[in-house]
């Protein structure tokens, strides 16, 4: 079998879609639309990066259980995704380093391997 590595443009999740993702990961968590817009901006709409922002907040005890639900403490700004590569690189399936393509934010384009 042979494989081809190419680019697949995937749009980032919208604030509404991120809100649904947050609710699935943290039941009862209700973020304002402004906060969801900020999360979309920080993560580039990339669901993995968005969840890593929430996990970092949970680890810092700024996102925690409030009864049966999750609640975010009053904070000024959301942090950047802790697993975002600061030098602007992504890794492809072969673990080679390639420049991150330009786009609205993180996670706009992904390298994929197509096996034929």
Secondary structure, DSSP 8 states (H G I E B T S, - for coil): --EEEEEEE-----HHHHHHHHHHHSTT----HHHHHHHHHHHTT-HHHHHHHHHHHHHTTSEEEETTEEEE---SS----TTS-TTSEEE-TT--EEE---SSSTTSEEEEEEE-
